Amino acid sequence: MRDHETVPYSLPDIADDESIALARSMRDRLKQRRTCRYFSGEPVPREVIEAAIEAAGTAPNGANHQPWHFAVVSSPEKKRAIREAAEEEERNFYAGKASEEWLTALAPLGTDEDKPFLETAPWLIVVFAQRKGGIEEDGKTQNYYVSESVGIACGMLIATLHEAGLATLTHTPSPMGFLRDICERPDWEKPLMVVVVGHPEKEASVPAHALKKKPLEQIASWL
């Protein structure tokens, strides 16, 4: 490799049997994760959200530019504005913007244009991908592998929130430009998704279709 400043690599030395047990334990906990569409208004400590975002901020990313921003929304007025704008886009989607094939694929999940969870849940984390900015966020420096980097960060965010015992939902209205305006973010940031966070309602349910997961032999090959 080319000369560059370094620090020692640090990772706990774990025996194989413990490594297998830890991986399987994490797998089993993540298998319990389900997208939730029925949230209670029960408060969630801000410290939990802060820790989850800090975990997401450690994700691997292009050139270490960390091309993400997490706009955390708890204001009832902001949540109402996001819901109203999102539902307008969703009405257009279900009224003709979406293809019949797409609507058929969504049918087993029971989704529609009503998004009450955008107001009910205590926290909305609006994730922005920074197309420019660099590590100094100057708005000019080119960022690299932005979608890949932010996607990994979102996965780590959701995994951490699940580990903390919280329900999540990823919402991706299209187009999403209104999120930039409501969250007062610069033009060089692209809204990627809204992560809804909170406790589930006591009577919350999930679509049976969501339990259908591809087996290992279908999602992996060994070469």
C-alpha positions, 0 to 999 in steps of 0.5 A: 500500500502507499505510505499513509498515517496509520494507527493499530488495528484493534479487534477482540480475539474471540475463539471460534466456538464463541464467534459462532455463538455470537453470530448465531445469537445476533442472527436470532435477534435480528430474525425477530425484527419486523417492520411496524406500522402501528406505533404507540406514542410512548416516549423513547429517551433521546439518548437511545436515538443518539447512540443508534445514530453514533453506531450508524456513523461508524459504517464503512464508507467511500474515502471516509467522507461519511456522506450522511446526515440524520435529521431527527424529528420529534416536533409535532408540527414537523411530524404533521407537515411530513405526514401531510406531504408524504400522504399527498405523494402516496395518494398519487402513487396509489391513484395511478402513479404505480404500475399494476404489477407494483400494486399487486406486489404490495397487496399482501402487505396491506399498505395504503396512502394513510401514514398515521405512524408519521405522527404517532411515533415519538421519533422520525429519523430523516436520512439524507445522502450527501452528494458533496461535502467531504468530511468537512461538509463544505458542500463542494468536495465530491463524495464517493459511493454515496448510496452504498455508504448511506445504505450500510449506515441505515442498516446499522442504524436499524439493527441498533434500534432493534437491539435497543428494543424499539420498533422501526419502519422505513418510509420512502415517499416519492418524490421526497424533496419536501423532506429537505425543505421541512428539515431545512437541509441544503440542496446538495443533500438528497433525502433517502428515507424516513426511519420511524422509531418507537414502541409498538402498539399493544395490539400491533400486528404484521402481515403474514406475508412478511414472515416469508424469508428466503432460506440460506441456500437461496440467498447465498452461494459458496464458491 
